[in-house]
């Protein structure tokens, strides 16, 4: 009878451990999915941020809202998920996504506030196009571009740098990223 009780105890203990382990695995998977969702919205990809992709048609919906008036087919939109992110829309197409806050990283992990040397290190082996910002001091206020062919599109990452510190990051279509004044 004593052995019978020990066997019952071991079975109950084993079942309880298995359920705890399964529960932990389920919770871990749920946490991973949640972290992936957060990560998707806190880091640019080469072609978008979260669910908004460069080249996609703009629709005034729950995620994006028109923020400025239309000027020659161009306007700025804002997101409910990213209050500090600007979306440039030209002829109803999202062409550029930019930020001047440090809460969203470039596809390479660069954030606003990082030093130019960090941009260089994270883009090791890539050849940037560097131009002086026409509204700043040559050599002090610069714009760094990295270009990528994605299908038939030329997309890029733009880093605005002042005094060797990244002050804004944008991703988008080449023609859109080259505009110094956005929709103006």
Rosetta constraint file for C-alpha pairs under 8 A:
AtomPair CA 1 CA 5 HARMONIC 6.39 0.50
AtomPair CA 2 CA 6 HARMONIC 6.37 0.50
AtomPair CA 3 CA 7 HARMONIC 6.18 0.50
AtomPair CA 4 CA 8 HARMONIC 6.27 0.50
AtomPair CA 5 CA 9 HARMONIC 6.08 0.50
AtomPair CA 6 CA 10 HARMONIC 6.13 0.50
AtomPair CA 7 CA 11 HARMONIC 6.18 0.50
AtomPair CA 8 CA 12 HARMONIC 6.20 0.50
AtomPair CA 9 CA 13 HARMONIC 6.05 0.50
AtomPair CA 10 CA 14 HARMONIC 5.95 0.50
AtomPair CA 11 CA 15 HARMONIC 6.13 0.50
AtomPair CA 12 CA 16 HARMONIC 6.14 0.50
AtomPair CA 13 CA 17 HARMONIC 6.20 0.50
AtomPair CA 14 CA 18 HARMONIC 6.18 0.50
AtomPair CA 15 CA 19 HARMONIC 6.21 0.50
AtomPair CA 16 CA 20 HARMONIC 6.23 0.50
AtomPair CA 17 CA 21 HARMONIC 6.07 0.50
AtomPair CA 18 CA 22 HARMONIC 6.06 0.50
AtomPair CA 19 CA 23 HARMONIC 5.96 0.50
AtomPair CA 20 CA 24 HARMONIC 6.03 0.50
AtomPair CA 21 CA 25 HARMONIC 6.17 0.50
AtomPair CA 22 CA 26 HARMONIC 6.14 0.50
AtomPair CA 23 CA 27 HARMONIC 6.07 0.50
AtomPair CA 24 CA 28 HARMONIC 5.92 0.50
AtomPair CA 25 CA 29 HARMONIC 6.09 0.50
AtomPair CA 26 CA 30 HARMONIC 6.12 0.50
AtomPair CA 27 CA 31 HARMONIC 6.03 0.50
AtomPair CA 28 CA 32 HARMONIC 6.08 0.50
AtomPair CA 29 CA 33 HARMONIC 6.21 0.50
AtomPair CA 30 CA 34 HARMONIC 6.22 0.50
AtomPair CA 31 CA 35 HARMONIC 6.09 0.50
AtomPair CA 32 CA 36 HARMONIC 6.10 0.50
AtomPair CA 33 CA 37 HARMONIC 6.25 0.50
AtomPair CA 34 CA 38 HARMONIC 6.28 0.50
AtomPair CA 35 CA 39 HARMONIC 5.90 0.50
AtomPair CA 36 CA 40 HARMONIC 6.02 0.50
AtomPair CA 37 CA 41 HARMONIC 6.60 0.50
AtomPair CA 38 CA 42 HARMONIC 6.27 0.50
AtomPair CA 39 CA 43 HARMONIC 6.20 0.50
AtomPair CA 40 CA 44 HARMONIC 7.52 0.50
AtomPair CA 40 CA 49 HARMONIC 6.96 0.50
AtomPair CA 40 CA 50 HARMONIC 5.15 0.50
AtomPair CA 41 CA 49 HARMONIC 6.07 0.50
AtomPair CA 41 CA 50 HARMONIC 4.68 0.50
AtomPair CA 41 CA 81 HARMONIC 7.91 0.50
AtomPair CA 41 CA 104 HARMONIC 7.66 0.50
AtomPair CA 42 CA 49 HARMONIC 7.80 0.50
AtomPair CA 42 CA 50 HARMONIC 7.94 0.50
AtomPair CA 42 CA 103 HARMONIC 6.55 0.50
AtomPair CA 42 CA 104 HARMONIC 4.57 0.50
AtomPair CA 42 CA 105 HARMONIC 6.44 0.50
AtomPair CA 43 CA 49 HARMONIC 6.74 0.50
AtomPair CA 43 CA 104 HARMONIC 5.08 0.50
AtomPair CA 43 CA 105 HARMONIC 4.60 0.50
AtomPair CA 43 CA 106 HARMONIC 5.88 0.50
AtomPair CA 43 CA 107 HARMONIC 6.25 0.50
AtomPair CA 43 CA 109 HARMONIC 7.49 0.50
AtomPair CA 44 CA 48 HARMONIC 5.88 0.50
AtomPair CA 44 CA 49 HARMONIC 4.82 0.50
AtomPair CA 44 CA 50 HARMONIC 7.59 0.50
AtomPair CA 44 CA 104 HARMONIC 6.94 0.50
AtomPair CA 44 CA 105 HARMONIC 6.12 0.50
AtomPair CA 44 CA 106 HARMONIC 5.05 0.50
AtomPair CA 44 CA 107 HARMONIC 5.08 0.50
AtomPair CA 44 CA 171 HARMONIC 7.69 0.50
AtomPair CA 45 CA 49 HARMONIC 6.09 0.50
AtomPair CA 45 CA 106 HARMONIC 7.16 0.50
AtomPair CA 45 CA 107 HARMONIC 4.97 0.50
AtomPair CA 46 CA 107 HARMONIC 6.08 0.50
AtomPair CA 46 CA 155 HARMONIC 7.31 0.50
AtomPair CA 46 CA 156 HARMONIC 7.20 0.50
AtomPair CA 46 CA 157 HARMONIC 7.44 0.50
AtomPair CA 46 CA 171 HARMONIC 6.84 0.50
AtomPair CA 47 CA 53 HARMONIC 5.64 0.50
AtomPair CA 47 CA 54 HARMONIC 5.26 0.50
AtomPair CA 47 CA 155 HARMONIC 7.17 0.50
AtomPair CA 47 CA 171 HARMONIC 7.15 0.50
AtomPair CA 47 CA 172 HARMONIC 6.85 0.50
AtomPair CA 48 CA 52 HARMONIC 5.60 0.50
AtomPair CA 48 CA 53 HARMONIC 4.14 0.50
AtomPair CA 48 CA 54 HARMONIC 5.38 0.50
AtomPair CA 48 CA 97 HARMONIC 7.34 0.50
AtomPair CA 48 CA 171 HARMONIC 7.33 0.50
AtomPair CA 48 CA 172 HARMONIC 7.80 0.50
AtomPair CA 49 CA 53 HARMONIC 6.53 0.50
AtomPair CA 49 CA 97 HARMONIC 7.76 0.50
AtomPair CA 52 CA 56 HARMONIC 7.24 0.50
AtomPair CA 53 CA 94 HARMONIC 7.24 0.50
AtomPair CA 54 CA 93 HARMONIC 7.83 0.50
AtomPair CA 54 CA 94 HARMONIC 5.38 0.50
AtomPair CA 54 CA 95 HARMONIC 5.42 0.50
AtomPair CA 54 CA 96 HARMONIC 6.59 0.50
AtomPair CA 54 CA 97 HARMONIC 7.76 0.50
AtomPair CA 54 CA 172 HARMONIC 5.97 0.50
AtomPair CA 54 CA 173 HARMONIC 7.13 0.50
AtomPair CA 55 CA 93 HARMONIC 5.66 0.50
AtomPair CA 55 CA 94 HARMONIC 5.36 0.50
AtomPair CA 55 CA 95 HARMONIC 5.80 0.50
AtomPair CA 55 CA 173 HARMONIC 7.78 0.50
AtomPair CA 56 CA 93 HARMONIC 5.60 0.50
AtomPair CA 56 CA 94 HARMONIC 5.62 0.50
AtomPair CA 57 CA 92 HARMONIC 5.75 0.50
AtomPair CA 57 CA 93 HARMONIC 4.56 0.50
AtomPair CA 57 CA 94 HARMONIC 6.33 0.50
AtomPair CA 58 CA 89 HARMONIC 7.05 0.50
AtomPair CA 58 CA 92 HARMONIC 5.14 0.50
AtomPair CA 58 CA 93 HARMONIC 5.43 0.50
AtomPair CA 58 CA 94 HARMONIC 6.04 0.50
AtomPair CA 59 CA 64 HARMONIC 7.23 0.50
AtomPair CA 59 CA 92 HARMONIC 7.88 0.50
AtomPair CA 60 CA 64 HARMONIC 5.70 0.50
AtomPair CA 60 CA 65 HARMONIC 5.02 0.50
AtomPair CA 60 CA 66 HARMONIC 6.40 0.50
AtomPair CA 61 CA 65 HARMONIC 6.22 0.50
AtomPair CA 62 CA 80 HARMONIC 7.28 0.50
AtomPair CA 63 CA 79 HARMONIC 5.42 0.50
AtomPair CA 63 CA 80 HARMONIC 5.63 0.50
AtomPair CA 63 CA 81 HARMONIC 6.94 0.50
AtomPair CA 64 CA 77 HARMONIC 6.26 0.50
AtomPair CA 64 CA 78 HARMONIC 5.59 0.50
AtomPair CA 64 CA 79 HARMONIC 4.57 0.50
AtomPair CA 64 CA 80 HARMONIC 6.69 0.50
AtomPair CA 65 CA 77 HARMONIC 5.39 0.50
AtomPair CA 65 CA 78 HARMONIC 5.49 0.50
AtomPair CA 65 CA 79 HARMONIC 6.37 0.50
AtomPair CA 65 CA 80 HARMONIC 7.99 0.50
AtomPair CA 66 CA 75 HARMONIC 7.32 0.50
AtomPair CA 66 CA 76 HARMONIC 6.32 0.50
AtomPair CA 66 CA 77 HARMONIC 4.33 0.50
AtomPair CA 66 CA 78 HARMONIC 6.53 0.50
AtomPair CA 67 CA 75 HARMONIC 7.41 0.50
AtomPair CA 67 CA 76 HARMONIC 5.47 0.50
AtomPair CA 67 CA 77 HARMONIC 4.67 0.50
AtomPair CA 67 CA 78 HARMONIC 5.92 0.50
AtomPair CA 68 CA 75 HARMONIC 5.65 0.50
AtomPair CA 68 CA 76 HARMONIC 5.37 0.50
AtomPair CA 68 CA 77 HARMONIC 6.95 0.50
AtomPair CA 69 CA 75 HARMONIC 6.01 0.50
AtomPair CA 69 CA 76 HARMONIC 7.83 0.50
AtomPair CA 70 CA 74 HARMONIC 5.33 0.50
AtomPair CA 70 CA 75 HARMONIC 4.80 0.50
AtomPair CA 71 CA 75 HARMONIC 6.31 0.50
AtomPair CA 71 CA 183 HARMONIC 6.76 0.50
AtomPair CA 71 CA 184 HARMONIC 7.45 0.50
AtomPair CA 73 CA 90 HARMONIC 5.62 0.50
AtomPair CA 73 CA 91 HARMONIC 5.00 0.50
AtomPair CA 73 CA 92 HARMONIC 7.60 0.50
AtomPair CA 74 CA 88 HARMONIC 7.21 0.50
AtomPair CA 74 CA 89 HARMONIC 5.57 0.50
AtomPair CA 74 CA 90 HARMONIC 4.36 0.50
AtomPair CA 74 CA 91 HARMONIC 6.31 0.50
AtomPair CA 74 CA 92 HARMONIC 7.89 0.50
AtomPair CA 74 CA 183 HARMONIC 5.55 0.50
AtomPair CA 75 CA 88 HARMONIC 6.05 0.50
AtomPair CA 75 CA 89 HARMONIC 5.41 0.50
AtomPair CA 75 CA 90 HARMONIC 6.71 0.50
AtomPair CA 75 CA 183 HARMONIC 6.19 0.50
AtomPair CA 76 CA 86 HARMONIC 6.44 0.50
AtomPair CA 76 CA 87 HARMONIC 5.53 0.50
AtomPair CA 76 CA 88 HARMONIC 4.77 0.50
AtomPair CA 76 CA 89 HARMONIC 6.05 0.50
AtomPair CA 76 CA 183 HARMONIC 7.64 0.50
AtomPair CA 77 CA 86 HARMONIC 6.07 0.50
AtomPair CA 77 CA 87 HARMONIC 4.95 0.50
AtomPair CA 77 CA 88 HARMONIC 6.41 0.50
AtomPair CA 77 CA 89 HARMONIC 7.09 0.50
AtomPair CA 78 CA 82 HARMONIC 7.42 0.50
AtomPair CA 78 CA 83 HARMONIC 6.65 0.50
AtomPair CA 78 CA 84 HARMONIC 7.91 0.50
AtomPair CA 78 CA 85 HARMONIC 6.47 0.50
AtomPair CA 78 CA 86 HARMONIC 5.49 0.50
AtomPair CA 78 CA 87 HARMONIC 6.16 0.50
AtomPair CA 79 CA 83 HARMONIC 5.91 0.50
AtomPair CA 79 CA 85 HARMONIC 6.95 0.50
AtomPair CA 79 CA 86 HARMONIC 7.70 0.50
AtomPair CA 84 CA 99 HARMONIC 6.24 0.50
AtomPair CA 84 CA 100 HARMONIC 7.26 0.50
AtomPair CA 84 CA 101 HARMONIC 6.62 0.50
AtomPair CA 85 CA 97 HARMONIC 6.96 0.50
AtomPair CA 85 CA 98 HARMONIC 5.70 0.50
AtomPair CA 85 CA 99 HARMONIC 4.81 0.50
AtomPair CA 85 CA 100 HARMONIC 7.66 0.50
AtomPair CA 86 CA 97 HARMONIC 5.70 0.50
AtomPair CA 86 CA 98 HARMONIC 5.23 0.50
AtomPair CA 86 CA 99 HARMONIC 6.34 0.50
AtomPair CA 87 CA 94 HARMONIC 6.67 0.50
AtomPair CA 87 CA 95 HARMONIC 7.62 0.50
AtomPair CA 87 CA 96 HARMONIC 5.80 0.50
AtomPair CA 87 CA 97 HARMONIC 4.53 0.50
AtomPair CA 87 CA 98 HARMONIC 6.54 0.50
AtomPair CA 88 CA 94 HARMONIC 5.88 0.50
AtomPair CA 88 CA 95 HARMONIC 5.76 0.50
AtomPair CA 88 CA 96 HARMONIC 4.95 0.50
AtomPair CA 88 CA 97 HARMONIC 6.24 0.50
AtomPair CA 88 CA 182 HARMONIC 7.37 0.50
AtomPair CA 88 CA 183 HARMONIC 7.54 0.50
AtomPair CA 89 CA 93 HARMONIC 5.24 0.50
AtomPair CA 89 CA 94 HARMONIC 4.43 0.50
AtomPair CA 89 CA 95 HARMONIC 5.71 0.50
AtomPair CA 89 CA 96 HARMONIC 7.20 0.50
AtomPair CA 90 CA 94 HARMONIC 6.52 0.50
AtomPair CA 90 CA 95 HARMONIC 6.48 0.50
AtomPair CA 95 CA 172 HARMONIC 5.43 0.50
AtomPair CA 95 CA 173 HARMONIC 5.55 0.50
AtomPair CA 95 CA 176 HARMONIC 6.08 0.50
AtomPair CA 96 CA 170 HARMONIC 6.70 0.50
AtomPair CA 96 CA 171 HARMONIC 5.72 0.50
AtomPair CA 96 CA 172 HARMONIC 4.14 0.50
AtomPair CA 96 CA 173 HARMONIC 6.42 0.50
AtomPair CA 96 CA 176 HARMONIC 6.21 0.50
AtomPair CA 96 CA 177 HARMONIC 6.69 0.50
AtomPair CA 97 CA 170 HARMONIC 5.44 0.50
AtomPair CA 97 CA 171 HARMONIC 5.45 0.50
AtomPair CA 97 CA 172 HARMONIC 6.24 0.50
AtomPair CA 98 CA 168 HARMONIC 7.13 0.50
AtomPair CA 98 CA 169 HARMONIC 5.58 0.50
AtomPair CA 98 CA 170 HARMONIC 3.96 0.50
AtomPair CA 98 CA 171 HARMONIC 6.45 0.50
AtomPair CA 99 CA 104 HARMONIC 7.41 0.50
AtomPair CA 99 CA 168 HARMONIC 5.60 0.50
AtomPair CA 99 CA 169 HARMONIC 5.49 0.50
AtomPair CA 99 CA 170 HARMONIC 6.39 0.50
AtomPair CA 100 CA 112 HARMONIC 6.29 0.50
AtomPair CA 100 CA 167 HARMONIC 5.91 0.50
AtomPair CA 100 CA 168 HARMONIC 4.20 0.50
AtomPair CA 100 CA 169 HARMONIC 6.50 0.50
AtomPair CA 101 CA 111 HARMONIC 7.99 0.50
AtomPair CA 101 CA 112 HARMONIC 5.83 0.50
AtomPair CA 101 CA 167 HARMONIC 7.92 0.50
AtomPair CA 101 CA 168 HARMONIC 7.17 0.50
AtomPair CA 102 CA 111 HARMONIC 5.29 0.50
AtomPair CA 102 CA 112 HARMONIC 4.61 0.50
AtomPair CA 102 CA 113 HARMONIC 6.65 0.50
AtomPair CA 103 CA 111 HARMONIC 7.44 0.50
AtomPair CA 104 CA 111 HARMONIC 6.59 0.50
AtomPair CA 105 CA 109 HARMONIC 5.07 0.50
AtomPair CA 105 CA 110 HARMONIC 5.30 0.50
AtomPair CA 105 CA 111 HARMONIC 4.68 0.50
AtomPair CA 105 CA 112 HARMONIC 7.66 0.50
AtomPair CA 106 CA 110 HARMONIC 5.12 0.50
AtomPair CA 106 CA 111 HARMONIC 6.43 0.50
AtomPair CA 106 CA 157 HARMONIC 7.77 0.50
AtomPair CA 106 CA 169 HARMONIC 7.02 0.50
AtomPair CA 108 CA 122 HARMONIC 6.07 0.50
AtomPair CA 108 CA 123 HARMONIC 7.05 0.50
AtomPair CA 109 CA 122 HARMONIC 7.40 0.50
AtomPair CA 110 CA 114 HARMONIC 6.58 0.50
AtomPair CA 110 CA 118 HARMONIC 7.22 0.50
AtomPair CA 110 CA 119 HARMONIC 6.27 0.50
AtomPair CA 110 CA 122 HARMONIC 7.37 0.50
AtomPair CA 111 CA 166 HARMONIC 7.34 0.50
AtomPair CA 111 CA 169 HARMONIC 7.60 0.50
AtomPair CA 112 CA 165 HARMONIC 7.72 0.50
AtomPair CA 112 CA 166 HARMONIC 5.06 0.50
AtomPair CA 112 CA 167 HARMONIC 5.30 0.50
AtomPair CA 112 CA 168 HARMONIC 5.68 0.50
AtomPair CA 112 CA 169 HARMONIC 6.83 0.50
AtomPair CA 113 CA 165 HARMONIC 5.74 0.50
AtomPair CA 113 CA 166 HARMONIC 5.23 0.50
AtomPair CA 113 CA 167 HARMONIC 6.23 0.50
AtomPair CA 114 CA 118 HARMONIC 6.39 0.50
AtomPair CA 114 CA 119 HARMONIC 7.55 0.50
AtomPair CA 114 CA 165 HARMONIC 5.76 0.50
AtomPair CA 114 CA 166 HARMONIC 5.53 0.50
AtomPair CA 115 CA 119 HARMONIC 6.84 0.50
AtomPair CA 115 CA 164 HARMONIC 5.60 0.50
AtomPair CA 115 CA 165 HARMONIC 4.51 0.50
AtomPair CA 115 CA 166 HARMONIC 6.10 0.50
AtomPair CA 116 CA 120 HARMONIC 6.34 0.50
AtomPair CA 116 CA 161 HARMONIC 7.15 0.50
AtomPair CA 116 CA 164 HARMONIC 5.06 0.50
AtomPair CA 116 CA 165 HARMONIC 5.80 0.50
AtomPair CA 116 CA 166 HARMONIC 6.56 0.50
AtomPair CA 117 CA 121 HARMONIC 6.11 0.50
AtomPair CA 117 CA 164 HARMONIC 7.86 0.50
AtomPair CA 118 CA 122 HARMONIC 6.01 0.50
AtomPair CA 119 CA 123 HARMONIC 6.12 0.50
AtomPair CA 120 CA 124 HARMONIC 5.98 0.50
AtomPair CA 126 CA 146 HARMONIC 7.65 0.50
AtomPair CA 127 CA 146 HARMONIC 7.17 0.50
AtomPair CA 128 CA 144 HARMONIC 6.32 0.50
AtomPair CA 128 CA 145 HARMONIC 5.57 0.50
AtomPair CA 128 CA 146 HARMONIC 5.11 0.50
AtomPair CA 128 CA 147 HARMONIC 7.83 0.50
AtomPair CA 129 CA 144 HARMONIC 5.78 0.50
AtomPair CA 129 CA 145 HARMONIC 5.03 0.50
AtomPair CA 129 CA 146 HARMONIC 6.46 0.50
AtomPair CA 130 CA 142 HARMONIC 6.82 0.50
AtomPair CA 130 CA 143 HARMONIC 5.73 0.50
AtomPair CA 130 CA 144 HARMONIC 4.56 0.50
AtomPair CA 130 CA 145 HARMONIC 6.34 0.50
AtomPair CA 131 CA 142 HARMONIC 5.68 0.50
AtomPair CA 131 CA 143 HARMONIC 5.34 0.50
AtomPair CA 131 CA 144 HARMONIC 6.62 0.50
AtomPair CA 132 CA 136 HARMONIC 7.47 0.50
AtomPair CA 132 CA 137 HARMONIC 7.56 0.50
AtomPair CA 132 CA 138 HARMONIC 5.32 0.50
AtomPair CA 132 CA 139 HARMONIC 6.26 0.50
AtomPair CA 132 CA 140 HARMONIC 7.86 0.50
AtomPair CA 132 CA 141 HARMONIC 6.14 0.50
AtomPair CA 132 CA 142 HARMONIC 4.37 0.50
AtomPair CA 132 CA 143 HARMONIC 6.14 0.50
AtomPair CA 133 CA 137 HARMONIC 7.35 0.50
AtomPair CA 133 CA 138 HARMONIC 7.05 0.50
AtomPair CA 133 CA 141 HARMONIC 5.51 0.50
AtomPair CA 133 CA 142 HARMONIC 4.94 0.50
AtomPair CA 133 CA 143 HARMONIC 6.00 0.50
AtomPair CA 134 CA 138 HARMONIC 7.89 0.50
AtomPair CA 136 CA 140 HARMONIC 7.39 0.50
AtomPair CA 136 CA 141 HARMONIC 5.22 0.50
AtomPair CA 136 CA 142 HARMONIC 7.87 0.50
AtomPair CA 137 CA 141 HARMONIC 5.48 0.50
AtomPair CA 138 CA 142 HARMONIC 7.16 0.50
AtomPair CA 140 CA 161 HARMONIC 7.76 0.50
AtomPair CA 140 CA 162 HARMONIC 5.75 0.50
AtomPair CA 140 CA 163 HARMONIC 5.13 0.50
AtomPair CA 140 CA 164 HARMONIC 7.20 0.50
AtomPair CA 141 CA 160 HARMONIC 7.55 0.50
AtomPair CA 141 CA 161 HARMONIC 5.78 0.50
AtomPair CA 141 CA 162 HARMONIC 4.49 0.50
AtomPair CA 141 CA 163 HARMONIC 6.48 0.50
AtomPair CA 142 CA 160 HARMONIC 6.12 0.50
AtomPair CA 142 CA 161 HARMONIC 5.27 0.50
AtomPair CA 142 CA 162 HARMONIC 6.50 0.50
AtomPair CA 143 CA 158 HARMONIC 6.80 0.50
AtomPair CA 143 CA 159 HARMONIC 5.71 0.50
AtomPair CA 143 CA 160 HARMONIC 4.60 0.50
AtomPair CA 143 CA 161 HARMONIC 6.00 0.50
AtomPair CA 144 CA 158 HARMONIC 5.66 0.50
AtomPair CA 144 CA 159 HARMONIC 5.08 0.50
AtomPair CA 144 CA 160 HARMONIC 6.48 0.50
AtomPair CA 144 CA 161 HARMONIC 7.54 0.50
AtomPair CA 145 CA 156 HARMONIC 6.60 0.50
AtomPair CA 145 CA 157 HARMONIC 5.67 0.50
AtomPair CA 145 CA 158 HARMONIC 4.66 0.50
AtomPair CA 145 CA 159 HARMONIC 6.55 0.50
AtomPair CA 146 CA 156 HARMONIC 5.39 0.50
AtomPair CA 146 CA 157 HARMONIC 5.30 0.50
AtomPair CA 146 CA 158 HARMONIC 6.75 0.50
AtomPair CA 147 CA 154 HARMONIC 6.69 0.50
AtomPair CA 147 CA 155 HARMONIC 5.87 0.50
AtomPair CA 147 CA 156 HARMONIC 4.38 0.50
AtomPair CA 147 CA 157 HARMONIC 6.76 0.50
AtomPair CA 147 CA 174 HARMONIC 7.58 0.50
AtomPair CA 148 CA 154 HARMONIC 5.68 0.50
AtomPair CA 148 CA 155 HARMONIC 5.25 0.50
AtomPair CA 148 CA 156 HARMONIC 5.78 0.50
AtomPair CA 149 CA 153 HARMONIC 5.84 0.50
AtomPair CA 149 CA 154 HARMONIC 4.62 0.50
AtomPair CA 149 CA 155 HARMONIC 6.23 0.50
AtomPair CA 150 CA 154 HARMONIC 6.16 0.50
AtomPair CA 150 CA 155 HARMONIC 6.75 0.50
AtomPair CA 153 CA 173 HARMONIC 7.23 0.50
AtomPair CA 154 CA 173 HARMONIC 6.03 0.50
AtomPair CA 154 CA 174 HARMONIC 5.79 0.50
AtomPair CA 155 CA 171 HARMONIC 7.28 0.50
AtomPair CA 155 CA 172 HARMONIC 5.42 0.50
AtomPair CA 155 CA 173 HARMONIC 4.55 0.50
AtomPair CA 155 CA 174 HARMONIC 5.46 0.50
AtomPair CA 156 CA 171 HARMONIC 5.59 0.50
AtomPair CA 156 CA 172 HARMONIC 5.61 0.50
AtomPair CA 156 CA 173 HARMONIC 6.33 0.50
AtomPair CA 156 CA 174 HARMONIC 6.01 0.50
AtomPair CA 156 CA 177 HARMONIC 7.37 0.50
AtomPair CA 157 CA 169 HARMONIC 7.23 0.50
AtomPair CA 157 CA 170 HARMONIC 5.78 0.50
AtomPair CA 157 CA 171 HARMONIC 4.52 0.50
AtomPair CA 157 CA 172 HARMONIC 6.82 0.50
AtomPair CA 157 CA 177 HARMONIC 7.94 0.50
AtomPair CA 158 CA 169 HARMONIC 5.66 0.50
AtomPair CA 158 CA 170 HARMONIC 5.03 0.50
AtomPair CA 158 CA 171 HARMONIC 6.16 0.50
AtomPair CA 158 CA 177 HARMONIC 6.76 0.50
AtomPair CA 159 CA 166 HARMONIC 6.32 0.50
AtomPair CA 159 CA 167 HARMONIC 7.49 0.50
AtomPair CA 159 CA 168 HARMONIC 5.92 0.50
AtomPair CA 159 CA 169 HARMONIC 4.78 0.50
AtomPair CA 159 CA 170 HARMONIC 6.68 0.50
AtomPair CA 160 CA 166 HARMONIC 5.78 0.50
AtomPair CA 160 CA 167 HARMONIC 5.61 0.50
AtomPair CA 160 CA 168 HARMONIC 5.22 0.50
AtomPair CA 160 CA 169 HARMONIC 6.49 0.50
AtomPair CA 161 CA 165 HARMONIC 5.26 0.50
AtomPair CA 161 CA 166 HARMONIC 4.39 0.50
AtomPair CA 161 CA 167 HARMONIC 5.58 0.50
AtomPair CA 161 CA 168 HARMONIC 7.37 0.50
AtomPair CA 162 CA 166 HARMONIC 6.51 0.50
AtomPair CA 162 CA 167 HARMONIC 6.58 0.50
AtomPair CA 170 CA 177 HARMONIC 7.32 0.50
AtomPair CA 171 CA 177 HARMONIC 7.21 0.50
AtomPair CA 172 CA 176 HARMONIC 6.57 0.50
AtomPair CA 172 CA 177 HARMONIC 6.05 0.50
AtomPair CA 173 CA 177 HARMONIC 6.19 0.50
AtomPair CA 174 CA 178 HARMONIC 6.24 0.50
AtomPair CA 175 CA 179 HARMONIC 6.99 0.50
AtomPair CA 176 CA 182 HARMONIC 7.59 0.50
